[in-house]
Amino acid sequence: MIVDIFIPCFIDQLYPDTASNMIRVLEKLGCGINYNPEQTCCGQPAFNAGFWDQAKEVGTKFIRDFPNDRFIVSPSASCTGMVRNYYPEIFHNSVLHNEYKQVQKNIYEFSDFLVNVLKITDVGARLDGVACYHDSCSALRECNIRSAPRELLSKVRGLEIRELKDSDVCCGFGGTFSVKYESISVGMAEQKVENAMATGADYLISTDMSCLMHLDSYIKMQSRGMKIMHLADVLASGW
């Protein structure tokens, strides 16, 4: 199977190792990788800020960057949710109606693709320690992803998973929300981190690096000593 990969703009710029690790896992599982170096952004920042014309312009480029009828795999439920749930708001009954429907059908978040398309839950990873898992809002509410990441983590050798209290509560990032409502955002991050620390976990894991980036800033500010890891980084460990 050959798959297209979409690497979100912030992962490309800030967390390229996570993108590389997703590719390593996919290749280990027998997938051929096609990467279009012209890809940029799905348009979510502009869309969420109310700039729908600009979001449509960026989204148009996204659709044209993935013209083939192949699975598109992304290490971000947030971007996947944008394409699946909000492209209809922009492109329904437009000249790109058929093209957006194809992209909408093809795109998958990484863990969802492994478990529900490839039917694989054990990739041979090993990571020693204790971890808790944070359900991102986008994964849980926009992509209906809850069990797939947990199934994958349960098969990681040496890793003990402890359920996080209020794991489905928002971390406080929300893109521009964290800028517009800083004090609320920080308070929500504090609650999430304190719940994670209460589990005794060494690692805080999620499908979304945007959540982890926000939580990591609070962890470092408070010198809490917990490490954040994207699911792709966990699954690429130990082999």
C-alpha positions as CSV (number, residue, x, y, z in Angstrom):
1,M,0.0,0.0,0.0
2,I,1.2,3.5,-0.9
3,V,0.0,6.3,1.3
4,D,0.2,10.0,1.1
5,I,1.3,11.8,4.3
6,F,0.3,15.2,5.5
7,I,2.6,16.9,7.9
8,P,1.0,19.8,9.7
9,C,2.8,23.1,9.4
10,F,3.7,23.4,13.1
11,I,5.0,19.8,13.2
12,D,7.1,20.5,10.1
13,Q,8.6,23.6,11.8
14,L,8.8,22.6,15.5
15,Y,8.6,18.8,15.8
16,P,10.1,17.3,12.6
17,D,11.2,14.2,14.5
18,T,7.6,13.3,15.1
19,A,6.9,13.4,11.4
20,S,9.9,11.2,10.7
21,N,8.9,8.7,13.4
22,M,5.4,8.4,11.9
23,I,7.0,7.6,8.6
24,R,9.4,5.0,10.2
25,V,6.4,3.2,11.7
26,L,4.4,3.2,8.5
27,E,7.4,1.9,6.5
28,K,8.0,-0.8,9.1
29,L,4.4,-1.9,8.6
30,G,5.0,-2.2,4.8
31,C,3.5,1.1,3.6
32,G,5.1,3.0,0.8
33,I,5.3,6.7,1.5
34,N,4.5,9.5,-0.9
35,Y,5.3,13.0,0.4
36,N,4.4,16.1,-1.6
37,P,7.0,18.7,-0.6
38,E,4.7,21.5,-1.8
39,Q,2.2,20.9,1.0
40,T,1.7,23.6,3.6
41,C,-1.4,24.0,5.9
42,C,-5.0,22.7,6.0
43,G,-6.3,26.2,6.7
44,Q,-7.5,25.6,10.2
45,P,-5.9,28.6,11.9
46,A,-7.6,31.0,9.5
47,F,-10.9,29.1,9.6
48,N,-11.0,29.2,13.4
49,A,-10.2,32.9,13.5
50,G,-13.1,33.7,11.2
51,F,-11.1,34.4,8.0
52,W,-13.0,31.9,5.8
53,D,-11.9,33.4,2.5
54,Q,-8.2,32.9,3.4
55,A,-9.1,29.4,4.8
56,K,-10.7,28.5,1.5
57,E,-7.6,29.7,-0.4
58,V,-5.3,27.5,1.8
59,G,-7.8,24.6,1.7
60,T,-7.9,24.8,-2.1
61,K,-4.1,24.3,-2.2
62,F,-4.5,21.4,0.2
63,I,-7.0,19.7,-2.0
64,R,-4.8,20.2,-5.1
65,D,-1.8,18.9,-3.2
66,F,-3.5,15.5,-2.7
67,P,-5.1,14.7,-6.1
68,N,-4.7,10.9,-5.9
69,D,-7.2,8.5,-4.5
70,R,-4.9,7.2,-1.8
71,F,-5.1,7.2,2.0
72,I,-3.7,10.4,3.5
73,V,-2.2,9.8,6.9
74,S,-1.5,12.7,9.4
75,P,0.0,12.8,12.9
76,S,-2.7,15.3,13.9
77,A,-6.4,14.7,14.7
78,S,-6.8,18.4,14.7
79,C,-5.9,18.8,11.0
80,T,-7.7,15.6,10.1
81,G,-10.8,16.9,11.9
82,M,-10.6,20.2,10.0
83,V,-10.6,18.4,6.6
84,R,-13.3,15.9,7.6
85,N,-15.7,18.2,9.4
86,Y,-15.2,21.8,8.1
87,Y,-14.2,21.5,4.5
88,P,-17.9,21.0,3.8
89,E,-18.6,24.4,5.2
90,I,-16.1,25.9,2.7
91,F,-16.3,23.7,-0.4
92,H,-19.8,22.3,-0.5
93,N,-21.4,22.9,-4.0
94,S,-18.2,24.7,-5.1
95,V,-16.1,23.9,-8.1
96,L,-14.0,21.7,-5.9
97,H,-17.0,19.8,-4.5
98,N,-16.0,16.4,-5.8
99,E,-12.3,16.9,-5.0
100,Y,-13.0,17.9,-1.4
101,K,-15.2,14.9,-0.9
102,Q,-12.4,12.6,-2.1
103,V,-9.9,14.2,0.3
104,Q,-12.4,14.1,3.1
105,K,-12.9,10.4,2.6
106,N,-9.2,9.6,2.3
107,I,-7.7,11.4,5.3
108,Y,-6.9,9.5,8.5
109,E,-5.3,10.4,11.8
110,F,-2.2,8.1,12.4
111,S,-3.6,5.9,15.2
112,D,-7.0,5.5,13.5
113,F,-5.2,4.4,10.3
114,L,-3.1,1.8,12.0
115,V,-5.9,0.2,14.0
116,N,-8.9,0.6,11.8
117,V,-7.4,0.4,8.3
118,L,-4.2,-1.6,8.6
119,K,-5.8,-3.6,11.5
120,I,-2.5,-3.5,13.5
121,T,-2.1,-2.8,17.2
122,D,1.4,-4.1,17.9
123,V,4.2,-2.4,16.1
124,G,7.0,-3.9,18.2
125,A,7.7,-0.8,20.2
126,R,9.3,-0.7,23.6
127,L,9.4,2.1,26.1
128,D,10.1,1.5,29.8
129,G,8.1,3.6,32.3
130,V,4.7,4.8,33.3
131,A,2.5,6.9,31.0
132,C,-0.9,8.5,30.9
133,Y,-2.9,9.4,27.8
134,H,-4.6,12.7,27.0
135,D,-7.6,12.7,24.7
136,S,-7.4,15.8,22.5
137,C,-10.7,17.5,21.8
138,S,-10.2,17.0,18.1
139,A,-9.4,13.3,18.3
140,L,-12.3,12.6,20.6
141,R,-15.0,14.9,19.4
142,E,-14.2,15.5,15.8
143,C,-12.7,12.2,14.7
144,N,-14.3,9.8,17.3
145,I,-10.9,8.5,18.3
146,R,-10.7,7.0,21.8
147,S,-9.8,3.3,21.8
148,A,-7.2,3.2,18.9
149,P,-4.4,5.1,20.7
150,R,-5.0,3.1,23.9
151,E,-4.9,-0.2,22.0
152,L,-1.6,0.7,20.5
153,L,-0.1,1.9,23.8
154,S,-1.2,-1.3,25.6
155,K,1.0,-3.3,23.3
156,V,4.2,-1.2,23.9
157,R,6.5,-3.4,25.9
158,G,7.7,-2.0,29.2
159,L,5.1,0.7,29.3
160,E,2.4,0.9,32.0
161,I,-0.6,3.0,31.1
162,R,-2.5,4.7,33.9
163,E,-5.8,6.4,33.1
164,L,-5.7,10.1,33.5
165,K,-8.5,11.8,35.5
166,D,-10.7,13.9,33.2
167,S,-8.6,12.7,30.2
168,D,-11.3,14.0,27.9
169,V,-11.3,17.5,29.3
170,C,-9.6,20.2,27.1
171,C,-6.0,21.1,27.9
172,G,-6.6,24.7,27.3
173,F,-4.7,25.2,24.0
174,G,-7.4,25.6,21.4
175,G,-5.1,27.5,19.0
176,T,-5.8,31.2,19.3
177,F,-7.9,30.5,22.4
178,S,-4.6,30.3,24.4
179,V,-3.6,33.7,23.2
180,K,-7.0,35.5,23.6
181,Y,-7.8,33.9,27.0
182,E,-4.3,33.3,28.5
183,S,-5.3,33.1,32.1
184,I,-8.1,30.5,31.4
185,S,-5.8,28.6,29.1
186,V,-3.0,28.4,31.7
187,G,-5.6,27.3,34.4
188,M,-6.8,24.5,32.2
189,A,-3.2,23.4,31.5
190,E,-2.5,23.4,35.2
191,Q,-5.5,21.1,35.9
192,K,-4.4,18.7,33.1
193,V,-0.8,18.6,34.3
194,E,-1.7,18.1,38.0
195,N,-4.0,15.2,37.0
196,A,-1.2,13.7,35.0
197,M,1.3,14.1,37.8
198,A,-1.2,12.4,40.2
199,T,-0.9,9.2,38.2
200,G,2.8,9.0,38.9
201,A,3.5,8.9,35.1
202,D,6.8,9.6,33.5
203,Y,5.2,10.4,30.2
204,L,2.2,12.3,29.0
205,I,1.1,11.0,25.6
206,S,-1.4,12.3,23.0
207,T,-2.2,12.1,19.3
208,D,-1.9,15.9,19.0
209,M,1.4,17.7,19.3
210,S,-0.5,21.0,19.7
211,C,-1.9,19.9,23.0
212,L,1.4,18.6,24.1
213,M,3.2,21.8,23.1
214,H,0.9,23.7,25.3
215,L,1.2,21.3,28.2
216,D,4.9,21.1,27.9
217,S,5.3,24.8,28.3
218,Y,3.4,24.6,31.6
219,I,5.4,21.5,32.7
220,K,8.7,23.3,32.0
221,M,7.6,26.6,33.6
222,Q,6.7,24.7,36.8
223,S,9.7,22.3,36.6
224,R,7.5,19.3,37.0
225,G,9.8,16.8,35.4
226,M,7.3,15.0,33.2
227,K,8.1,14.3,29.5
228,I,5.6,14.8,26.7
229,M,5.6,12.3,23.8
230,H,3.5,12.1,20.6
231,L,2.1,8.6,20.0
232,A,4.3,8.3,16.8
233,D,7.4,8.9,18.9
234,V,6.3,6.2,21.4
235,L,5.6,3.7,18.6
236,A,9.0,4.3,17.0
237,S,10.8,3.6,20.3
238,G,12.8,0.5,21.1
239,W,13.5,-0.9,17.7
